[in-house]
Amino acid sequence: MFSVDGLTWPYRCAIERTARLQPSDISGLMMDGSYFNDLHGTYMSYTIMIAVPLTDRNSITPLYEALADPVDGHEFVFPYNQSTITVTGRVDGEVGDVYVDLPNGQQYWKGLQFTIIANHPSKQYTLSEVLTRGRAPLPDIAMPEVGDTYTYTASGWEKVTN
């Protein structure tokens, strides 16, 4: 069971989840051969394959319309371990299903499938946690100049003046 913008899908479905650990642009192989892994955070993605009960084939219409709406994101609630996780995410490109036209005149859609990618990390370290782990902190200064040096104080990053 999951929900999209408060619209709950009450029927069975298959859900695949992936936790993508996104490195920053400064991650990479160092001159000493070690690897510096500066992570932005953990971004969740979910792929959902819907099963529609034969007795309620039209129930998928509101869900399809919500997912096909060209917005920057939706609020999703997905299963996560023994609980749930709320993710603000975007539909990854496609919402797909299959049209069935039977000889007896019945028509319906089945097999709705889509992928959601989180717009924000679900997990990330604070600066204090980074320092506790022993990683070298980097100031989040937008426009530093060559030669600038910074010191981290209780007030945050401060430029050292000469």
Beta strands, then each sheet from edge to edge (+ up, - down):
strand 1: 2-4
strand 2: 7-9
strand 3: 13-23
strand 4: 28-29
strand 5: 35-36
strand 6: 39-50
strand 7: 74-80
strand 8: 83-101
strand 9: 107-118
strand 10: 150-153
strand 11: 156-159
sheet 1: 2+ 1- 7+ 8- 9+ 6- 3+
sheet 2: 4+ 5-
sheet 3: 10+ 11-
end
